Amino acid sequence: MYYEYPQVPIVFFDWVIISVSSSSSGPWNNIFFWGDFNPFNNGLIPSIYLTDDIDGDGIYEDDNEPILATDLWPPPPSTYQSGVRIPVSSSFAPYQYVLISAPSGCGDAAEVDTIETYPSVP
């Protein structure tokens, strides 16, 4: 579970890469990549944000893309909804290291509020 910095009622998703590894030196397996324009590695963000241009700038999966907090985790009536559920393939297990990075070309640093692990994605 990855939580972007909350700015309720909108969360502005930064370009960010989240990778896991069983070793601090890698190899690293990307489990989330917001900013590569590939809708298949964005966790469980609702599909409307993966293919439609929500903010009208002609780009989807943009740096600082506005996403409604009500579309993120945890579900309402939670006050701070800014989480993305990210299933991790069992082929990457066991892993104990998480690497957070910003892809080149992003306009600002990725803001990360929290990362949590669950035995299974809620």
Secondary structure by P-SEA (a helix, b strand, c coil): cccccccccccccccbbbbbcccccccccccccccccccccccccccccccccccccccccccbbbbbcccccccccccccbbbbbbbbcccccccbbbbbbcccccccccccccccccccc
